[in-house]
Amino acid sequence: PTHPELLGELAAENAQFLRRKGWRQLAKWRRGRSALNEEVWKLPHDAAGYLSYLQRHGAPVHSSAAPKSPDELQAAVDRGAHPSAIDHQEFLWEEAYEMCQRRHTMVLPFSAVKHLEGVQISPPGVVPQQGRRPRTICDLTYSGVNETTVELTHGDAMRFGRALRRILFQIYRADPRWGPVYLSKIDISDGFYNVCVNANGSKQFGIVLPTPPGEEPLILFFLGLPMGWVSSPPTFCALTESAADVANDRIDANWAPPGHRCDSVADTPTESTRPASKTGPPPRIRHRVKGPVGRTDVYVDDFILLAQGGKRRRKRLRRILFHCIDMIFRPPDAKDDKWKKDPISLKKLLKGDGALETVKVILGWLVDTVAGTIELPPNRVERLKEILAAFPRSRKTCPKKDLHKLVGELRSMLLALPGGIGCMSWLQETLKTANNRVYLNQQFHDAIDDFRWLAEDVIARPTRLAEVVPEAPAFVGTVDASGTGMGGVWLPDGDALYSAALDPASLEAARDFRRGGAVSSAMAARERSNAALFGPQRGSASSTPSPLPATGTSRIAGDPEGGGRPGSRTGLGLPSAGRGGPLCASTDLDKEV
């Protein structure tokens, strides 16, 4: 039988169960056991109570909208699926059947739910993906479900916005004495679908499947968090972020866990023809007495492990992450059927994602920890060329929708395009004021030409991590108000001088615009007062002479983790390791920064 026929049989069975026992019992029967660990309440984490609630009851779903009438539901069915779903209807039918078997969804004929209170029907869509199966999503914004959802989630659970920058910072600032940083990726199978929603809430997540000619429309209801719902990311991230927190705590505690079922398959190497990497330059500020890196970060459902040290240590850290994932996502057991997947994606492990390697694609970027570089993978390079070629200088107008796509694509690639953020100014400003049709003037094409130049530069050589990871300033102080460069004089205790210049008590003695004498007197009085209370201060007239020129020494910022040393002159007046930018953080006398 074809997949539409199999779905029809499931729909008829569900409709009969619905007539006998009602919606709530049907939803509970179809979703079965929770995919979360029954002992998640024991998790040593502040979120354990919330995760236990999700395991027992599912994610709460509440709407502020009035229930849809049968006529409104009929109109939604008549409108049908999104064109992308029609184009991929064979895939969508197969996907819907598999999701029913995996207890992520259930299917019902439209006639069985047309008069059921609280039902919402949305159009489905299919998003193609590079190197993997397409993804089914629900257009819950079009149907108004997202707009009327009562927000009950913890928004602060979503900390993935700067995950890549955190990872790059850890790699760049790692102590090279412990060897290169090794990377491993662990993906969660079925993602959002592992978290069920409460029984009545699943009525909100119906989608109309493409209907073969002459057949009754079928409605697919999601029993787990659907892709496209506004509350799915924060709810799911509460689980993965908690797992990462517990893993980091166990790593810091030097936990030695027992063996794990995924140890051997995770050693599968990634297939690559890339030549061996050459060691890149170390960071300008080195750490002293710093242990090897051992850290876990997470981007939604992708765990990234960073590990230094010997082979045994690296594998132990990966095993810790495996066990911490199992503490939240239940591994399969004898009570499960053949459709139950391991929460740790074995398919990804077999492709080499779990192998501890120094070159790996992380969150869509090719990171080389030995060379200290980041670059766009080949498919994203081709995509960058494609979107820039779509806007030749001969093109005079474009729909605002196309400009939105262009800006979105470019912003996602800015990390590997140092200097690209400055080219976005005109594009961003145009989006704010543009109508449905955008006139492409000379400024637009100049910005696109700049991106083309940057794209060629990125293709010619990878971007160094030093260009995207901010350096800690070697010195923090004040320079004079010279009109060129950073100024010609580095002033001692410039922050105190600036404060004195703004102090009304310092200005009382000055009756005209010549305030220098008053400020100097105020500084001398302050130094005498400080010396009486705390002893001579560095940089003052009574302190030990500075090893720097006669202008004195500023406060040394050094490394934010304690790596700076007083009196260091390293990097003074030198350019940064990246493309432009000073090593010194300074304050002009005429303005406060």
N, C-alpha and C positions, 0 to 999 in steps of 0.2 A: 504493500500500500504506500501511496505517496504521503508526504508530510501533511498536506491539507486534510487528507482522509484520516490520518492518525489524530490530528488536532480535533477533527469533528467527533471522533469517538470519545476522546477525553472530555470534550465540551458536553456531550450528551450525558456522560456519567456524572459530571459535576452538577449539571442541571437537575438531575434526579435527586442527588444528595441534598442540594439546596432546597428543594421542595419539601423534603422530609425533615431536615434538621436545622435549616437556617444558615445564614451567612457566616456567623461567628464559628460554628462548628466546622463548616466547610473549610474556612481559611486555616483553622488550627490543624485540621486533618491533613491538608495538603502541604503545609509548611513543615510538619513533623518536628523533629528535635532541633533545637537551636544549634547553629554552627559555632557558638561561643562556648568556651569551657565552663562546665558547671561549677567549677571551683574558682571562678574568676573573682569571687568575693574575697578570697584569701590573698589576692594580689597585694604586695607591699607598696601600695600607691594610694594617694588621696582620692583618685577617681574610682577606686574599687567598688564603692557603693553604686555609683552611676552605671558602671559596666555591668554589675549584677542585675540592675533593673532592666537594662537592654537585653540581657540573656533570658530573663524570666518573662518579660512582657512585650519586648520589642520596642522600637522607637515610637514615641507618641506622634500622632498626626491629627492636627485640629485645624479647621478652616473657619474663617469668619464669613464665608459666603453662604447665601441661601441655597438649599438643595436644588438641583437642576430638575426641570420638569421633563416628562417623557418627550415632549416636542423638541425641547432643546437637545436632549440626548440623540434624538433621531436626526436632527440637523448636523450634529457632530459626526455621526456615522455616515451620513450622506456626503459630507465633505471629504471623508476618507483620509488616507495616510499621506504623509509628505512625499513629494516626487522622488526623493532619494530612497524611500522605502519601496516605492513601486518599482524602481530600477533594480533593487536588490530583493525582490519579493521571494525568490527561491531561497536565498540565504535567510531571510527573515522567518520564513515558515520553518526551516530546519532549526534555526536558533530558538524559536518559540517552543518547539517540541522538546529540545534538549533542556531548556530552562524549566519546563514543566516537570521533566523527569528528575532534575536536580533540586526540585522543590523551591525554586526561586520565583516561579509564577504559577498561575492556574488560568485555564481558558474556559469561557462560558459563551453560549449563544446569546446574541443581543436580546432576543425575546425574553430570556430568563432574568435579565437585569434592567430592562427598560423601565419598569415600574418600581424598582428598588430605591428606597430613599438614601441619599448621600452618594450616589454613584457619579463619578466624573469620567468623561471619555476624552482623551487627547490624541492628537496625531503622532504616530511614531516616525522616527527618522533613522537613517543608517549613515554612520560616519566612516569612510574608508581610512585605513591606517597603514603606515609604512611597515612592511615586513611582518604583518600579523593580520588576523581576521578582522573584518569590519566590526564596528561597535554599534549596538542598538541603543538608542536614546529615546526618551519621552519628551515631547515638546510641551512641557507643563507651563511654560510662559504663555504660549499662544492660547491655551485653554483657560488661563487665569488661575491655575492651582497655585503657582508660586506666589502670585500677588496676594492671595487671600490666606496663605499659610500663616498660622499663629506661631511665631518664633519661640521655640522652647529649648533650643540647643545652646551649647557653650561655644560662642564664637571664638574665644581665646584658645580653643583646642587646635585651631588651624595655625600652625607655626611653620608651614612649609614654604611661605613666600620667599624667604631668604636661605633656603636649604642649600642651594648650590654655592652661594657666597660663603656660608659657614664651612662647607666642605673644602672649598679652595683655600680658605684662610688656614684651616688645620693642616692642609698639605704643605702650603708655602712656609708656614712657621714651624714645621716639624724639625726636630734636632737631627741633622744628617748623620750624627755619630751612630744612630740606631739603624741606619740603612734607609732605603726608600720606603715610602708609604704604599702599602698594598690595599687594593680596593676589592670589595665583594658586594654584589647586588642580590637581594632576596626579595622576590615579588610574592604578593598574596594572591592566591588563586581566587577568581570570581569577585574580588574586590568588594564593592558596596553590597553585593547580594548576600554576603555572609551575615549581615545584620537584618533581621526581620523587622517589619513594622507591626504595630498592633492590629488585631483582626479587623476591627471596623475601619481603621485608617487605610487599609489596602483598597477600599472602595474608591479612594481618590486617584488611584494610579492605574486606571484602565486605558488601554490603547486599542484602536481598531486595526485589526490586521487586514492586509490586502485580501480581497474576497474574490475567489474564482467565479466566473460567470454562472449564474443560476444557483449559487449557494447562499445560505444565510450568513450575514456578517458575524464574525467571531471577535470577542473582546478578551484581550489578554490582561490580567490583573497581576501586578507585581506584589509579591509577598515579602520581598526584601527591599532595601533602599534602592530606588530607581536612579539611573543616570539621568540627570536633568532636573532633579528636585532640589530646591534651594537649601534644604536642611540635610541633604545627604553628606556633603563634605564635612561639616563640623561634627556630625554624629559619628561618622566613620573615623575621622582623625582622632577623636577621643580615644579610640582603641589603639591605633597604631602609635600615636605619640606616647601613650602610657607604656606600651611595649618597649619603645626606644628608651624611655626614662628608666625602666626597670633594668634593661640590658646595660645601660651605662653605670647604674649603681652596682650591678653585679661585676662589671669589668673593674670598676674602682676597688671593689672588695676582693679582687683576685680569686673569684669563685672558680673552682675546678669541677665542672659539671660532668656527668657520665656521658657515654657515647650517645649519638643521635642517629636516627634512621636515615637522615639525609647526608651524613658525613661523606660517604663514598661518592655519591652522585654529584655532590657539590664540587668535587675535585676535577670534574670534566673541564678541560681547558677550552678557551675560546679559540675558534679557528681564525687565524690571521696570517697575512703575508707581509705584515709591516716589518721593516728592518729594525734591528736593535737600537734602542734609544741611546743618545749621548747625554751624559750628565750635564744638567744646566747649572747656572750660577746659583750659589746659596743665597738666602735672604740677607739683606744688608745688616740687620740687627739679629745676632744669633743668641739663642737661649743658652744659659749655663745651668748645669745641674738640673736638666729637664729629662723626665723619663720618656719612654717610647710612646708614640701615639696609640691610643686604643679608644675609639669613639664610634658610636652609632648615631646616624641621623636618618630621617625618614621624610619622604615626599609622598603624602597621601598613602599609597599602598606599596611604595618602593622603599625598602630599607637599604641603606648604604653603610657598609662597615669600613672603617679606616683602621689599619693595623700596621704597626712597626714591630721589629724584633725578629726572633728566630721563627722557624717554621712551626714548631710546636706551639708557641705562644699565639701565632696568627690563627691556627686552627682552633685553639681553645676559645679565642674570642668569637670566632664564627659559631662555634657550638653553643656558646652562651646566648647568642642572638637567636639561634634555632629554638632553644628551650624557652626563652622568654616569649617568643611568638606562640608557642604551644600553651603557655599559661593563659592566653586570651582566646586564641582560635583553636577550637577542639580538633585534634587529629582524628582520622578515621579509626573505627574500632569494629569489632565483630557484629555489632548491631546495625551497622550501615550497609546499604546495598552497593552495587557496583557503580552507581552514579555519583557517590560521594567522593569528592576530590580531597587530596591532601591540601591543607591551607597554604603550605609552602609550595609554590609552583615548581613541580618537577620538570615540566616542559622547559621552563627558563633555565633551570639548573643544568639540564642536558645540553643547552646551547652555550654553556660556559659562563653564565651570569654569576654563579656562586663562586667561581674559582678566584683565589686571591692573586691578583695580577696588578702590575704597575701601569698598564695601559688598558683603559676600559671606557666604554660609552656610559656616562653618568648623566641622567636626566636630559638626554638628547645632545650631550657634548662629549667629544672625545678628549679625555684627560690623560696626560702622560706625566706621571709623578716623578720619573727619573729626569726627563728633560725639563720638567717644570713648565709645561705648556698646556694650553687648551685650544681646541679648534673645532670647527664645524665638521660633522661627519659628511661624507661625500653626498648623501641624499639631500642634506640641508644646503650644501653649497650649490647644488643644481637648482634647488628651490629658490635660493637667493638670486641666482642669475635669471631665473624664469620671471620672478615678480618684477625685477628691474627692467627686463626687456619688454614687459607689457606696457611701459610708459616711455616710449621714444619721444624725442623733442618735437616730432611732428604731431603728436597727440595734443589736442587743445582742450578737451573736456573729458570728464568721466563721471559716472554716478557716485554719489556720496558713499554708497555701499562698497564700491571698489576701493575708495580711499581708506575706509575703515579697515578693510582687509589688508591693504598695503601697510598701514601704520602698525596694525597688530603683528604682522609677520616680521617687520623690521625691528619692532621693540623686543620680540622674542630672541633676536639674534644680536642685540646690542652688546651683550657681555663680551663677545669675541670681536667686536668692532670698536676698539678704543677710539674715542673722538666722535663716534656716531651719534651720541646723545645730542651734540650741538647741531647736527644736521636735522634733528627732528622738530626744531622750534617752529618753523613755518608750517610743517605738516600738522602739528598739534593745534596751532592757532587756527588753521583753516577749518579743521573739524568742528571747532566751536561755533563758527559763524556761517558755515556753508549751508546752502539749500540742498535740494535733492540732486542738483547738477552742479559740479564743481568746475570752475574755469582754471586750467592749468597754465599759470603764467611763467615768466622767466625764473622767478624765485623757486618755484616748484621744480623746474627742470634742473636748476643749478644744484638743488639739494639732492636730486636723484643722481646727478653726475658725481657728486661727492661720495655718495654711497657706492657708486660703481668703482671709483678709485679705491675706496676702503675695501671693497670686496676683492679686488685684484691683489691688494696688499695682504689680506688675510689668506688668500689662496697661495700666494708666493711663500709665506712663512707663517707658522702657527703663532698665536698670541701668547706671550709670556705671562705667567701668573703674576709676575711683578707689575704688570700693566693693569691688572684688574683687582689685585688685593691691596688695600690701602696700607701704606707704611706708617709706622709710628714715628712721630717727629723726634729727631735727635735733640733739638733744642726748642724751648718755649720761652719767648721773651718779647722784646719790643725793639723796633728799628726806628730810625729817624724818618722824617716825612720827605725824603728825597723823591724827586720826580722820576727817577729812572730805577728800574729793577726793584729789588727788595730794600733799597736804601743803603747808604754808605756806612752807617755806624750802628753797631749792636749795643744797646744801652744796658747798663747794670740795673737790676731790679726795676725794669721798665714798667711792670704792672703797678708797683707802688708809686712810681713817678706819675703815671697816668691818673691814679686815684687822687693823688695830692693836687694835680692840676684841676680836678673837678670839685675839690673840697671847698665849700664856701669860706671856711675859716682861713684857707690859704690865700684867698682872693681879697680878703678884707684890707690887707696892707697895701694892695695895688690900687692906685687911684687912676691909672691910665691903662693903655693896652700893653705896657711892658710888664708882663707877669713873671718873667724869668726869675727875678730876684726874690719875689714872694714865694714862688714855688720852691726855690732852692733853700730858703730859710725854713720852710715847712718840712722839707725832706731832712734837713740837718736836725731839726728839733725831733722829728720822728725817730731818726737813727739814735739820737742820744737817749730817748725814752726807751726804745727797744733794747739798747745795750744795757741800760740799767736793769731791765726786767729779765732779759734772756741771754745777755752776753753779746759779744760782737757777732754780727751777721755776715754771712758770705756776700760779697759784692758791695759792702758798705766801705766807707772811707777808713774805718778802724779795723777792718778784717784783713786777712792774709791776702797779698796781691794775687790777682788772677793770672793763670798761665796764658790766657788769651791776650790780645792787644789791649791797649790802655783803656778801651771802652768798657772792659769788664766782662763777666761771665753771666749768662742767663741761668735760669733754673733748668736742670737737665730732666727732660721727660723720659728719654730712654724708651725701654720696652714697656708696654702696659702690663706685662706679666712679671715685671721686676728685673728685666735684663739690662737696663741702662746703668751707667756708672757715672758718678759725679766727676766733672772735670774732663770728660771725654770730648775730643774735638773731631771725632770721626764724622764725616759727612758735612761739615760746616761749609756752606757756600757751594756745595756740589749739586749737580742735577740729580733728580730721583732716578730710580731704576726703571721707571716706566716712561711712557711717551710724554715728557713734560711734567711740570709740577715740582714745587720746592720740597726740600727735606725739612725745612724749618717752619714751625707754626709761629707767626709773629703778629703783633698788634701795632698798628700805626698810631702815632701820638695824637692824630687829629680825629680818630674815630675808634669806637669800641667794636670788637669783633666777638 
